[in-house]
Amino acid sequence: MRDVLDATLFREPEGWRSGALWLVLSAGLFVYAAVLSSRGDVDLTVPVVLGTSFACLGAAESLPSVRRTAVGLLRSAGVLVGGALLFVVF
């Protein structure tokens, strides 16, 4: 089990292009949440939590390859935040 986690979470980052994609998706979700909040009484839990999860993943992919521990921690945080969304919504 530990080998699988090391191979997936603590692998080398995929680079700044992948990180930029995740960060752009995150920014889009935050803008979407801002537009929804300007309309009034709307639940913003889903776009804000997903935006935070995507931001963690984008930051992880943007780090240099020598920071594999930080990459693994950020990826874990992104997965945990996204997983927590399932418990909040459902």
PDB file of N, CA, C and O in Angstrom:
ATOM      1  N   MET A   1       0.825  -1.193   0.000  1.00  0.00           N
ATOM      2  CA  MET A   1       0.000   0.000   0.000  1.00  0.00           C
ATOM      3  C   MET A   1       0.868   1.255   0.000  1.00  0.00           C
ATOM      4  O   MET A   1       0.578   2.227  -0.698  1.00  0.00           O
ATOM      5  N   ARG A   2       1.929   1.217   0.789  1.00  0.00           N
ATOM      6  CA  ARG A   2       2.812   2.380   0.858  1.00  0.00           C
ATOM      7  C   ARG A   2       3.490   2.637  -0.488  1.00  0.00           C
ATOM      8  O   ARG A   2       3.705   3.789  -0.866  1.00  0.00           O
ATOM      9  N   ASP A   3       3.822   1.579  -1.200  1.00  0.00           N
ATOM     10  CA  ASP A   3       4.441   1.749  -2.513  1.00  0.00           C
ATOM     11  C   ASP A   3       3.500   2.433  -3.493  1.00  0.00           C
ATOM     12  O   ASP A   3       3.928   3.242  -4.317  1.00  0.00           O
ATOM     13  N   VAL A   4       2.226   2.106  -3.401  1.00  0.00           N
ATOM     14  CA  VAL A   4       1.238   2.721  -4.287  1.00  0.00           C
ATOM     15  C   VAL A   4       1.106   4.207  -3.973  1.00  0.00           C
ATOM     16  O   VAL A   4       1.038   5.029  -4.887  1.00  0.00           O
ATOM     17  N   LEU A   5       1.067   4.561  -2.685  1.00  0.00           N
ATOM     18  CA  LEU A   5       0.983   5.974  -2.300  1.00  0.00           C
ATOM     19  C   LEU A   5       2.226   6.738  -2.729  1.00  0.00           C
ATOM     20  O   LEU A   5       2.131   7.860  -3.226  1.00  0.00           O
ATOM     21  N   ASP A   6       3.392   6.131  -2.537  1.00  0.00           N
ATOM     22  CA  ASP A   6       4.623   6.798  -2.964  1.00  0.00           C
ATOM     23  C   ASP A   6       4.658   7.002  -4.470  1.00  0.00           C
ATOM     24  O   ASP A   6       5.135   8.029  -4.954  1.00  0.00           O
ATOM     25  N   ALA A   7       4.152   6.023  -5.208  1.00  0.00           N
ATOM     26  CA  ALA A   7       4.180   6.116  -6.665  1.00  0.00           C
ATOM     27  C   ALA A   7       3.177   7.134  -7.202  1.00  0.00           C
ATOM     28  O   ALA A   7       3.387   7.697  -8.277  1.00  0.00           O
ATOM     29  N   THR A   8       2.105   7.376  -6.478  1.00  0.00           N
ATOM     30  CA  THR A   8       1.090   8.298  -6.990  1.00  0.00           C
ATOM     31  C   THR A   8       1.202   9.691  -6.395  1.00  0.00           C
ATOM     32  O   THR A   8       1.225  10.674  -7.134  1.00  0.00           O
ATOM     33  N   LEU A   9       1.270   9.793  -5.086  1.00  0.00           N
ATOM     34  CA  LEU A   9       1.272  11.113  -4.450  1.00  0.00           C
ATOM     35  C   LEU A   9       2.635  11.789  -4.459  1.00  0.00           C
ATOM     36  O   LEU A   9       2.723  13.003  -4.644  1.00  0.00           O
ATOM     37  N   PHE A  10       3.682  11.027  -4.263  1.00  0.00           N
ATOM     38  CA  PHE A  10       5.012  11.605  -4.116  1.00  0.00           C
ATOM     39  C   PHE A  10       5.858  11.458  -5.380  1.00  0.00           C
ATOM     40  O   PHE A  10       7.086  11.521  -5.317  1.00  0.00           O
ATOM     41  N   ARG A  11       5.209  11.265  -6.518  1.00  0.00           N
ATOM     42  CA  ARG A  11       5.950  11.175  -7.774  1.00  0.00           C
ATOM     43  C   ARG A  11       6.409  12.570  -8.196  1.00  0.00           C
ATOM     44  O   ARG A  11       6.009  13.577  -7.613  1.00  0.00           O
ATOM     45  N   GLU A  12       7.237  12.601  -9.198  1.00  0.00           N
ATOM     46  CA  GLU A  12       7.765  13.877  -9.683  1.00  0.00           C
ATOM     47  C   GLU A  12       6.639  14.736 -10.267  1.00  0.00           C
ATOM     48  O   GLU A  12       5.756  14.212 -10.946  1.00  0.00           O
ATOM     49  N   PRO A  13       6.660  16.051 -10.010  1.00  0.00           N
ATOM     50  CA  PRO A  13       5.624  16.933 -10.564  1.00  0.00           C
ATOM     51  C   PRO A  13       5.640  16.914 -12.090  1.00  0.00           C
ATOM     52  O   PRO A  13       6.676  16.667 -12.708  1.00  0.00           O
ATOM     53  N   GLU A  14       4.490  17.177 -12.683  1.00  0.00           N
ATOM     54  CA  GLU A  14       4.376  17.118 -14.136  1.00  0.00           C
ATOM     55  C   GLU A  14       4.790  18.395 -14.830  1.00  0.00           C
ATOM     56  O   GLU A  14       4.870  18.427 -16.058  1.00  0.00           O
ATOM     57  N   GLY A  15       5.055  19.446 -14.083  1.00  0.00           N
ATOM     58  CA  GLY A  15       5.568  20.666 -14.697  1.00  0.00           C
ATOM     59  C   GLY A  15       4.627  21.845 -14.572  1.00  0.00           C
ATOM     60  O   GLY A  15       3.496  21.727 -14.099  1.00  0.00           O
ATOM     61  N   TRP A  16       5.131  22.989 -15.011  1.00  0.00           N
ATOM     62  CA  TRP A  16       4.394  24.243 -14.832  1.00  0.00           C
ATOM     63  C   TRP A  16       3.158  24.313 -15.720  1.00  0.00           C
ATOM     64  O   TRP A  16       2.202  25.007 -15.372  1.00  0.00           O
ATOM     65  N   ARG A  17       3.146  23.618 -16.855  1.00  0.00           N
ATOM     66  CA  ARG A  17       1.956  23.667 -17.719  1.00  0.00           C
ATOM     67  C   ARG A  17       0.762  23.001 -17.056  1.00  0.00           C
ATOM     68  O   ARG A  17      -0.350  23.529 -17.079  1.00  0.00           O
ATOM     69  N   SER A  18       0.997  21.855 -16.474  1.00  0.00           N
ATOM     70  CA  SER A  18      -0.072  21.173 -15.753  1.00  0.00           C
ATOM     71  C   SER A  18      -0.491  21.987 -14.530  1.00  0.00           C
ATOM     72  O   SER A  18      -1.678  22.092 -14.223  1.00  0.00           O
ATOM     73  N   GLY A  19       0.488  22.560 -13.836  1.00  0.00           N
ATOM     74  CA  GLY A  19       0.179  23.406 -12.692  1.00  0.00           C
ATOM     75  C   GLY A  19      -0.614  24.635 -13.077  1.00  0.00           C
ATOM     76  O   GLY A  19      -1.538  25.035 -12.368  1.00  0.00           O
ATOM     77  N   ALA A  20      -0.251  25.238 -14.210  1.00  0.00           N
ATOM     78  CA  ALA A  20      -0.979  26.425 -14.676  1.00  0.00           C
ATOM     79  C   ALA A  20      -2.421  26.078 -15.029  1.00  0.00           C
ATOM     80  O   ALA A  20      -3.326  26.876 -14.783  1.00  0.00           O
ATOM     81  N   LEU A  21      -2.645  24.905 -15.599  1.00  0.00           N
ATOM     82  CA  LEU A  21      -4.006  24.477 -15.920  1.00  0.00           C
ATOM     83  C   LEU A  21      -4.854  24.351 -14.656  1.00  0.00           C
ATOM     84  O   LEU A  21      -5.981  24.845 -14.610  1.00  0.00           O
ATOM     85  N   TRP A  22      -4.314  23.691 -13.629  1.00  0.00           N
ATOM     86  CA  TRP A  22      -5.044  23.550 -12.366  1.00  0.00           C
ATOM     87  C   TRP A  22      -5.299  24.909 -11.736  1.00  0.00           C
ATOM     88  O   TRP A  22      -6.380  25.142 -11.196  1.00  0.00           O
ATOM     89  N   LEU A  23      -4.322  25.815 -11.794  1.00  0.00           N
ATOM     90  CA  LEU A  23      -4.502  27.135 -11.189  1.00  0.00           C
ATOM     91  C   LEU A  23      -5.532  27.974 -11.949  1.00  0.00           C
ATOM     92  O   LEU A  23      -6.279  28.738 -11.338  1.00  0.00           O
ATOM     93  N   VAL A  24      -5.576  27.836 -13.267  1.00  0.00           N
ATOM     94  CA  VAL A  24      -6.586  28.544 -14.060  1.00  0.00           C
ATOM     95  C   VAL A  24      -7.982  27.999 -13.744  1.00  0.00           C
ATOM     96  O   VAL A  24      -8.935  28.768 -13.620  1.00  0.00           O
ATOM     97  N   LEU A  25      -8.104  26.681 -13.615  1.00  0.00           N
ATOM     98  CA  LEU A  25      -9.390  26.094 -13.223  1.00  0.00           C
ATOM     99  C   LEU A  25      -9.811  26.576 -11.837  1.00  0.00           C
ATOM    100  O   LEU A  25     -10.987  26.854 -11.598  1.00  0.00           O
ATOM    101  N   SER A  26      -8.846  26.672 -10.933  1.00  0.00           N
ATOM    102  CA  SER A  26      -9.123  27.160  -9.591  1.00  0.00           C
ATOM    103  C   SER A  26      -9.600  28.609  -9.625  1.00  0.00           C
ATOM    104  O   SER A  26     -10.584  28.959  -8.973  1.00  0.00           O
ATOM    105  N   ALA A  27      -8.910  29.438 -10.375  1.00  0.00           N
ATOM    106  CA  ALA A  27      -9.308  30.848 -10.492  1.00  0.00           C
ATOM    107  C   ALA A  27     -10.695  30.964 -11.106  1.00  0.00           C
ATOM    108  O   ALA A  27     -11.487  31.811 -10.695  1.00  0.00           O
ATOM    109  N   GLY A  28     -10.993  30.121 -12.086  1.00  0.00           N
ATOM    110  CA  GLY A  28     -12.319  30.135 -12.694  1.00  0.00           C
ATOM    111  C   GLY A  28     -13.410  29.791 -11.695  1.00  0.00           C
ATOM    112  O   GLY A  28     -14.478  30.402 -11.702  1.00  0.00           O
ATOM    113  N   LEU A  29     -13.144  28.818 -10.838  1.00  0.00           N
ATOM    114  CA  LEU A  29     -14.135  28.465  -9.820  1.00  0.00           C
ATOM    115  C   LEU A  29     -14.320  29.581  -8.799  1.00  0.00           C
ATOM    116  O   LEU A  29     -15.435  29.822  -8.337  1.00  0.00           O
ATOM    117  N   PHE A  30     -13.229  30.264  -8.444  1.00  0.00           N
ATOM    118  CA  PHE A  30     -13.356  31.383  -7.510  1.00  0.00           C
ATOM    119  C   PHE A  30     -14.121  32.551  -8.143  1.00  0.00           C
ATOM    120  O   PHE A  30     -14.897  33.217  -7.458  1.00  0.00           O
ATOM    121  N   VAL A  31     -13.915  32.805  -9.427  1.00  0.00           N
ATOM    122  CA  VAL A  31     -14.677  33.850 -10.123  1.00  0.00           C
ATOM    123  C   VAL A  31     -16.145  33.451 -10.189  1.00  0.00           C
ATOM    124  O   VAL A  31     -17.028  34.284  -9.979  1.00  0.00           O
ATOM    125  N   TYR A  32     -16.404  32.196 -10.476  1.00  0.00           N
ATOM    126  CA  TYR A  32     -17.782  31.690 -10.505  1.00  0.00           C
ATOM    127  C   TYR A  32     -18.451  31.874  -9.145  1.00  0.00           C
ATOM    128  O   TYR A  32     -19.612  32.275  -9.070  1.00  0.00           O
ATOM    129  N   ALA A  33     -17.717  31.581  -8.072  1.00  0.00           N
ATOM    130  CA  ALA A  33     -18.261  31.769  -6.724  1.00  0.00           C
ATOM    131  C   ALA A  33     -18.527  33.246  -6.447  1.00  0.00           C
ATOM    132  O   ALA A  33     -19.515  33.586  -5.797  1.00  0.00           O
ATOM    133  N   ALA A  34     -17.651  34.123  -6.935  1.00  0.00           N
ATOM    134  CA  ALA A  34     -17.859  35.561  -6.732  1.00  0.00           C
ATOM    135  C   ALA A  34     -19.106  36.040  -7.466  1.00  0.00           C
ATOM    136  O   ALA A  34     -19.866  36.853  -6.941  1.00  0.00           O
ATOM    137  N   VAL A  35     -19.313  35.538  -8.671  1.00  0.00           N
ATOM    138  CA  VAL A  35     -20.505  35.917  -9.438  1.00  0.00           C
ATOM    139  C   VAL A  35     -21.760  35.405  -8.734  1.00  0.00           C
ATOM    140  O   VAL A  35     -22.762  36.115  -8.645  1.00  0.00           O
ATOM    141  N   LEU A  36     -21.700  34.176  -8.236  1.00  0.00           N
ATOM    142  CA  LEU A  36     -22.857  33.635  -7.520  1.00  0.00           C
ATOM    143  C   LEU A  36     -23.148  34.416  -6.245  1.00  0.00           C
ATOM    144  O   LEU A  36     -24.308  34.644  -5.900  1.00  0.00           O
ATOM    145  N   SER A  37     -22.091  34.827  -5.548  1.00  0.00           N
ATOM    146  CA  SER A  37     -22.309  35.550  -4.290  1.00  0.00           C
ATOM    147  C   SER A  37     -22.898  36.930  -4.538  1.00  0.00           C
ATOM    148  O   SER A  37     -23.605  37.467  -3.685  1.00  0.00           O
ATOM    149  N   SER A  38     -22.612  37.504  -5.697  1.00  0.00           N
ATOM    150  CA  SER A  38     -23.179  38.816  -5.995  1.00  0.00           C
ATOM    151  C   SER A  38     -24.675  38.732  -6.299  1.00  0.00           C
ATOM    152  O   SER A  38     -25.378  39.741  -6.239  1.00  0.00           O
ATOM    153  N   ARG A  39     -25.157  37.553  -6.618  1.00  0.00           N
ATOM    154  CA  ARG A  39     -26.577  37.371  -6.934  1.00  0.00           C
ATOM    155  C   ARG A  39     -27.440  37.197  -5.698  1.00  0.00           C
ATOM    156  O   ARG A  39     -28.664  37.303  -5.782  1.00  0.00           O
ATOM    157  N   GLY A  40     -26.834  36.936  -4.568  1.00  0.00           N
ATOM    158  CA  GLY A  40     -27.631  36.828  -3.348  1.00  0.00           C
ATOM    159  C   GLY A  40     -27.426  35.534  -2.608  1.00  0.00           C
ATOM    160  O   GLY A  40     -26.306  35.031  -2.504  1.00  0.00           O
ATOM    161  N   ASP A  41     -28.509  34.997  -2.096  1.00  0.00           N
ATOM    162  CA  ASP A  41     -28.489  33.818  -1.231  1.00  0.00           C
ATOM    163  C   ASP A  41     -28.203  32.540  -2.020  1.00  0.00           C
ATOM    164  O   ASP A  41     -29.127  31.880  -2.495  1.00  0.00           O
ATOM    165  N   VAL A  42     -26.937  32.196  -2.157  1.00  0.00           N
ATOM    166  CA  VAL A  42     -26.548  30.996  -2.884  1.00  0.00           C
ATOM    167  C   VAL A  42     -25.497  30.268  -2.047  1.00  0.00           C
ATOM    168  O   VAL A  42     -24.639  30.907  -1.437  1.00  0.00           O
ATOM    169  N   ASP A  43     -25.559  28.931  -2.014  1.00  0.00           N
ATOM    170  CA  ASP A  43     -24.576  28.142  -1.285  1.00  0.00           C
ATOM    171  C   ASP A  43     -23.283  28.079  -2.105  1.00  0.00           C
ATOM    172  O   ASP A  43     -23.278  27.578  -3.230  1.00  0.00           O
ATOM    173  N   LEU A  44     -22.206  28.583  -1.543  1.00  0.00           N
ATOM    174  CA  LEU A  44     -20.928  28.660  -2.245  1.00  0.00           C
ATOM    175  C   LEU A  44     -19.960  27.559  -1.840  1.00  0.00           C
ATOM    176  O   LEU A  44     -18.779  27.626  -2.178  1.00  0.00           O
ATOM    177  N   THR A  45     -20.427  26.566  -1.138  1.00  0.00           N
ATOM    178  CA  THR A  45     -19.538  25.528  -0.615  1.00  0.00           C
ATOM    179  C   THR A  45     -18.830  24.784  -1.739  1.00  0.00           C
ATOM    180  O   THR A  45     -17.610  24.622  -1.691  1.00  0.00           O
ATOM    181  N   VAL A  46     -19.550  24.339  -2.723  1.00  0.00           N
ATOM    182  CA  VAL A  46     -18.968  23.504  -3.778  1.00  0.00           C
ATOM    183  C   VAL A  46     -17.911  24.245  -4.587  1.00  0.00           C
ATOM    184  O   VAL A  46     -16.797  23.732  -4.695  1.00  0.00           O
ATOM    185  N   PRO A  47     -18.180  25.422  -5.166  1.00  0.00           N
ATOM    186  CA  PRO A  47     -17.126  26.054  -5.960  1.00  0.00           C
ATOM    187  C   PRO A  47     -15.918  26.495  -5.136  1.00  0.00           C
ATOM    188  O   PRO A  47     -14.794  26.452  -5.635  1.00  0.00           O
ATOM    189  N   VAL A  48     -16.120  26.914  -3.896  1.00  0.00           N
ATOM    190  CA  VAL A  48     -14.986  27.357  -3.084  1.00  0.00           C
ATOM    191  C   VAL A  48     -14.120  26.171  -2.671  1.00  0.00           C
ATOM    192  O   VAL A  48     -12.893  26.265  -2.710  1.00  0.00           O
ATOM    193  N   VAL A  49     -14.728  25.074  -2.283  1.00  0.00           N
ATOM    194  CA  VAL A  49     -13.950  23.900  -1.876  1.00  0.00           C
ATOM    195  C   VAL A  49     -13.235  23.288  -3.081  1.00  0.00           C
ATOM    196  O   VAL A  49     -12.067  22.911  -2.983  1.00  0.00           O
ATOM    197  N   LEU A  50     -13.928  23.190  -4.211  1.00  0.00           N
ATOM    198  CA  LEU A  50     -13.264  22.673  -5.412  1.00  0.00           C
ATOM    199  C   LEU A  50     -12.141  23.597  -5.867  1.00  0.00           C
ATOM    200  O   LEU A  50     -11.090  23.124  -6.299  1.00  0.00           O
ATOM    201  N   GLY A  51     -12.346  24.898  -5.775  1.00  0.00           N
ATOM    202  CA  GLY A  51     -11.298  25.846  -6.133  1.00  0.00           C
ATOM    203  C   GLY A  51     -10.076  25.701  -5.250  1.00  0.00           C
ATOM    204  O   GLY A  51      -8.943  25.783  -5.726  1.00  0.00           O
ATOM    205  N   THR A  52     -10.303  25.486  -3.964  1.00  0.00           N
ATOM    206  CA  THR A  52      -9.185  25.272  -3.043  1.00  0.00           C
ATOM    207  C   THR A  52      -8.461  23.972  -3.353  1.00  0.00           C
ATOM    208  O   THR A  52      -7.232  23.919  -3.314  1.00  0.00           O
ATOM    209  N   SER A  53      -9.203  22.939  -3.656  1.00  0.00           N
ATOM    210  CA  SER A  53      -8.596  21.658  -4.014  1.00  0.00           C
ATOM    211  C   SER A  53      -7.763  21.782  -5.289  1.00  0.00           C
ATOM    212  O   SER A  53      -6.642  21.278  -5.350  1.00  0.00           O
ATOM    213  N   PHE A  54      -8.309  22.448  -6.304  1.00  0.00           N
ATOM    214  CA  PHE A  54      -7.571  22.641  -7.549  1.00  0.00           C
ATOM    215  C   PHE A  54      -6.341  23.517  -7.337  1.00  0.00           C
ATOM    216  O   PHE A  54      -5.313  23.301  -7.980  1.00  0.00           O
ATOM    217  N   ALA A  55      -6.431  24.501  -6.444  1.00  0.00           N
ATOM    218  CA  ALA A  55      -5.279  25.356  -6.159  1.00  0.00           C
ATOM    219  C   ALA A  55      -4.156  24.555  -5.515  1.00  0.00           C
ATOM    220  O   ALA A  55      -2.985  24.768  -5.831  1.00  0.00           O
ATOM    221  N   CYS A  56      -4.498  23.638  -4.618  1.00  0.00           N
ATOM    222  CA  CYS A  56      -3.481  22.772  -4.005  1.00  0.00           C
ATOM    223  C   CYS A  56      -2.807  21.899  -5.063  1.00  0.00           C
ATOM    224  O   CYS A  56      -1.588  21.734  -5.058  1.00  0.00           O
ATOM    225  N   LEU A  57      -3.606  21.346  -5.961  1.00  0.00           N
ATOM    226  CA  LEU A  57      -3.041  20.502  -7.018  1.00  0.00           C
ATOM    227  C   LEU A  57      -2.173  21.318  -7.981  1.00  0.00           C
ATOM    228  O   LEU A  57      -1.124  20.850  -8.423  1.00  0.00           O
ATOM    229  N   GLY A  58      -2.611  22.531  -8.300  1.00  0.00           N
ATOM    230  CA  GLY A  58      -1.827  23.386  -9.189  1.00  0.00           C
ATOM    231  C   GLY A  58      -0.517  23.811  -8.569  1.00  0.00           C
ATOM    232  O   GLY A  58       0.513  23.846  -9.242  1.00  0.00           O
ATOM    233  N   ALA A  59      -0.549  24.135  -7.290  1.00  0.00           N
ATOM    234  CA  ALA A  59       0.686  24.508  -6.602  1.00  0.00           C
ATOM    235  C   ALA A  59       1.639  23.318  -6.535  1.00  0.00           C
ATOM    236  O   ALA A  59       2.851  23.487  -6.670  1.00  0.00           O
ATOM    237  N   ALA A  60       1.107  22.132  -6.330  1.00  0.00           N
ATOM    238  CA  ALA A  60       1.952  20.933  -6.274  1.00  0.00           C
ATOM    239  C   ALA A  60       2.635  20.669  -7.608  1.00  0.00           C
ATOM    240  O   ALA A  60       3.819  20.334  -7.641  1.00  0.00           O
ATOM    241  N   GLU A  61       1.909  20.816  -8.699  1.00  0.00           N
ATOM    242  CA  GLU A  61       2.497  20.549 -10.011  1.00  0.00           C
ATOM    243  C   GLU A  61       3.486  21.630 -10.436  1.00  0.00           C
ATOM    244  O   GLU A  61       4.330  21.386 -11.298  1.00  0.00           O
ATOM    245  N   SER A  62       3.396  22.804  -9.851  1.00  0.00           N
ATOM    246  CA  SER A  62       4.286  23.903 -10.232  1.00  0.00           C
ATOM    247  C   SER A  62       5.617  23.881  -9.499  1.00  0.00           C
ATOM    248  O   SER A  62       6.542  24.593  -9.888  1.00  0.00           O
ATOM    249  N   LEU A  63       5.732  23.082  -8.451  1.00  0.00           N
ATOM    250  CA  LEU A  63       6.976  23.039  -7.682  1.00  0.00           C
ATOM    251  C   LEU A  63       8.073  22.307  -8.450  1.00  0.00           C
ATOM    252  O   LEU A  63       7.777  21.480  -9.313  1.00  0.00           O
ATOM    253  N   PRO A  64       9.329  22.602  -8.146  1.00  0.00           N
ATOM    254  CA  PRO A  64      10.423  21.870  -8.805  1.00  0.00           C
ATOM    255  C   PRO A  64      10.470  20.410  -8.347  1.00  0.00           C
ATOM    256  O   PRO A  64       9.929  20.056  -7.300  1.00  0.00           O
ATOM    257  N   SER A  65      11.118  19.585  -9.142  1.00  0.00           N
ATOM    258  CA  SER A  65      11.113  18.143  -8.883  1.00  0.00           C
ATOM    259  C   SER A  65      11.879  17.754  -7.625  1.00  0.00           C
ATOM    260  O   SER A  65      11.684  16.647  -7.122  1.00  0.00           O
ATOM    261  N   VAL A  66      12.738  18.613  -7.100  1.00  0.00           N
ATOM    262  CA  VAL A  66      13.491  18.262  -5.888  1.00  0.00           C
ATOM    263  C   VAL A  66      12.632  18.380  -4.625  1.00  0.00           C
ATOM    264  O   VAL A  66      13.062  17.952  -3.554  1.00  0.00           O
ATOM    265  N   ARG A  67      11.458  18.939  -4.726  1.00  0.00           N
ATOM    266  CA  ARG A  67      10.561  19.120  -3.571  1.00  0.00           C
ATOM    267  C   ARG A  67       9.439  18.094  -3.590  1.00  0.00           C
ATOM    268  O   ARG A  67       8.261  18.445  -3.531  1.00  0.00           O
ATOM    269  N   ARG A  68       9.810  16.840  -3.673  1.00  0.00           N
ATOM    270  CA  ARG A  68       8.816  15.775  -3.790  1.00  0.00           C
ATOM    271  C   ARG A  68       7.968  15.622  -2.535  1.00  0.00           C
ATOM    272  O   ARG A  68       6.798  15.250  -2.634  1.00  0.00           O
ATOM    273  N   THR A  69       8.520  15.895  -1.367  1.00  0.00           N
ATOM    274  CA  THR A  69       7.736  15.786  -0.141  1.00  0.00           C
ATOM    275  C   THR A  69       6.651  16.857  -0.102  1.00  0.00           C
ATOM    276  O   THR A  69       5.502  16.574   0.236  1.00  0.00           O
ATOM    277  N   ALA A  70       7.021  18.081  -0.449  1.00  0.00           N
ATOM    278  CA  ALA A  70       6.031  19.162  -0.481  1.00  0.00           C
ATOM    279  C   ALA A  70       4.973  18.894  -1.540  1.00  0.00           C
ATOM    280  O   ALA A  70       3.794  19.186  -1.338  1.00  0.00           O
ATOM    281  N   VAL A  71       5.393  18.340  -2.662  1.00  0.00           N
ATOM    282  CA  VAL A  71       4.440  17.988  -3.728  1.00  0.00           C
ATOM    283  C   VAL A  71       3.445  16.949  -3.212  1.00  0.00           C
ATOM    284  O   VAL A  71       2.241  17.066  -3.442  1.00  0.00           O
ATOM    285  N   GLY A  72       3.950  15.940  -2.520  1.00  0.00           N
ATOM    286  CA  GLY A  72       3.074  14.907  -1.973  1.00  0.00           C
ATOM    287  C   GLY A  72       2.102  15.447  -0.942  1.00  0.00           C
ATOM    288  O   GLY A  72       0.937  15.051  -0.905  1.00  0.00           O
ATOM    289  N   LEU A  73       2.586  16.356  -0.101  1.00  0.00           N
ATOM    290  CA  LEU A  73       1.709  16.947   0.916  1.00  0.00           C
ATOM    291  C   LEU A  73       0.628  17.815   0.279  1.00  0.00           C
ATOM    292  O   LEU A  73      -0.526  17.773   0.706  1.00  0.00           O
ATOM    293  N   LEU A  74       0.985  18.600  -0.735  1.00  0.00           N
ATOM    294  CA  LEU A  74      -0.016  19.428  -1.406  1.00  0.00           C
ATOM    295  C   LEU A  74      -1.029  18.581  -2.166  1.00  0.00           C
ATOM    296  O   LEU A  74      -2.221  18.888  -2.173  1.00  0.00           O
ATOM    297  N   ARG A  75      -0.558  17.522  -2.801  1.00  0.00           N
ATOM    298  CA  ARG A  75      -1.492  16.620  -3.483  1.00  0.00           C
ATOM    299  C   ARG A  75      -2.427  15.958  -2.485  1.00  0.00           C
ATOM    300  O   ARG A  75      -3.624  15.824  -2.740  1.00  0.00           O
ATOM    301  N   SER A  76      -1.879  15.544  -1.348  1.00  0.00           N
ATOM    302  CA  SER A  76      -2.717  14.935  -0.308  1.00  0.00           C
ATOM    303  C   SER A  76      -3.758  15.930   0.200  1.00  0.00           C
ATOM    304  O   SER A  76      -4.919  15.577   0.403  1.00  0.00           O
ATOM    305  N   ALA A  77      -3.333  17.170   0.402  1.00  0.00           N
ATOM    306  CA  ALA A  77      -4.273  18.203   0.861  1.00  0.00           C
ATOM    307  C   ALA A  77      -5.376  18.415  -0.170  1.00  0.00           C
ATOM    308  O   ALA A  77      -6.546  18.551   0.189  1.00  0.00           O
ATOM    309  N   GLY A  78      -5.008  18.445  -1.447  1.00  0.00           N
ATOM    310  CA  GLY A  78      -6.009  18.615  -2.498  1.00  0.00           C
ATOM    311  C   GLY A  78      -7.013  17.480  -2.529  1.00  0.00           C
ATOM    312  O   GLY A  78      -8.210  17.710  -2.700  1.00  0.00           O
ATOM    313  N   VAL A  79      -6.539  16.273  -2.366  1.00  0.00           N
ATOM    314  CA  VAL A  79      -7.438  15.114  -2.369  1.00  0.00           C
ATOM    315  C   VAL A  79      -8.311  15.118  -1.121  1.00  0.00           C
ATOM    316  O   VAL A  79      -9.504  14.825  -1.204  1.00  0.00           O
ATOM    317  N   LEU A  80      -7.737  15.443   0.030  1.00  0.00           N
ATOM    318  CA  LEU A  80      -8.521  15.468   1.264  1.00  0.00           C
ATOM    319  C   LEU A  80      -9.589  16.555   1.240  1.00  0.00           C
ATOM    320  O   LEU A  80     -10.711  16.339   1.698  1.00  0.00           O
ATOM    321  N   VAL A  81      -9.239  17.722   0.708  1.00  0.00           N
ATOM    322  CA  VAL A  81     -10.225  18.810   0.621  1.00  0.00           C
ATOM    323  C   VAL A  81     -11.340  18.420  -0.342  1.00  0.00           C
ATOM    324  O   VAL A  81     -12.516  18.645  -0.057  1.00  0.00           O
ATOM    325  N   GLY A  82     -10.977  17.843  -1.470  1.00  0.00           N
ATOM    326  CA  GLY A  82     -11.990  17.385  -2.422  1.00  0.00           C
ATOM    327  C   GLY A  82     -12.838  16.258  -1.858  1.00  0.00           C
ATOM    328  O   GLY A  82     -14.044  16.206  -2.100  1.00  0.00           O
ATOM    329  N   GLY A  83     -12.217  15.353  -1.108  1.00  0.00           N
ATOM    330  CA  GLY A  83     -12.961  14.268  -0.479  1.00  0.00           C
ATOM    331  C   GLY A  83     -13.888  14.769   0.611  1.00  0.00           C
ATOM    332  O   GLY A  83     -14.983  14.238   0.793  1.00  0.00           O
ATOM    333  N   ALA A  84     -13.452  15.794   1.341  1.00  0.00           N
ATOM    334  CA  ALA A  84     -14.305  16.373   2.377  1.00  0.00           C
ATOM    335  C   ALA A  84     -15.553  17.008   1.769  1.00  0.00           C
ATOM    336  O   ALA A  84     -16.603  17.077   2.407  1.00  0.00           O
ATOM    337  N   LEU A  85     -15.423  17.466   0.535  1.00  0.00           N
ATOM    338  CA  LEU A  85     -16.580  18.050  -0.164  1.00  0.00           C
ATOM    339  C   LEU A  85     -17.697  17.021  -0.305  1.00  0.00           C
ATOM    340  O   LEU A  85     -18.875  17.369  -0.211  1.00  0.00           O
ATOM    341  N   LEU A  86     -17.342  15.775  -0.528  1.00  0.00           N
ATOM    342  CA  LEU A  86     -18.354  14.721  -0.646  1.00  0.00           C
ATOM    343  C   LEU A  86     -19.166  14.585   0.633  1.00  0.00           C
ATOM    344  O   LEU A  86     -20.377  14.369   0.589  1.00  0.00           O
ATOM    345  N   PHE A  87     -18.496  14.711   1.768  1.00  0.00           N
ATOM    346  CA  PHE A  87     -19.207  14.580   3.043  1.00  0.00           C
ATOM    347  C   PHE A  87     -20.042  15.812   3.347  1.00  0.00           C
ATOM    348  O   PHE A  87     -21.082  15.708   3.997  1.00  0.00           O
ATOM    349  N   VAL A  88     -19.604  16.968   2.889  1.00  0.00           N
ATOM    350  CA  VAL A  88     -20.360  18.192   3.142  1.00  0.00           C
ATOM    351  C   VAL A  88     -21.619  18.227   2.280  1.00  0.00           C
ATOM    352  O   VAL A  88     -22.700  18.571   2.758  1.00  0.00           O
ATOM    353  N   VAL A  89     -21.470  17.871   1.019  1.00  0.00           N
ATOM    354  CA  VAL A  89     -22.595  17.969   0.085  1.00  0.00           C
ATOM    355  C   VAL A  89     -23.575  16.819   0.275  1.00  0.00           C
ATOM    356  O   VAL A  89     -24.788  17.026   0.272  1.00  0.00           O
ATOM    357  N   PHE A  90     -23.058  15.622   0.439  1.00  0.00           N
ATOM    358  CA  PHE A  90     -23.947  14.460   0.525  1.00  0.00           C
ATOM    359  C   PHE A  90     -24.049  14.049   1.947  1.00  0.00           C
ATOM    360  O   PHE A  90     -24.749  13.086   2.262  1.00  0.00           O
TER     361      PHE A  90
END
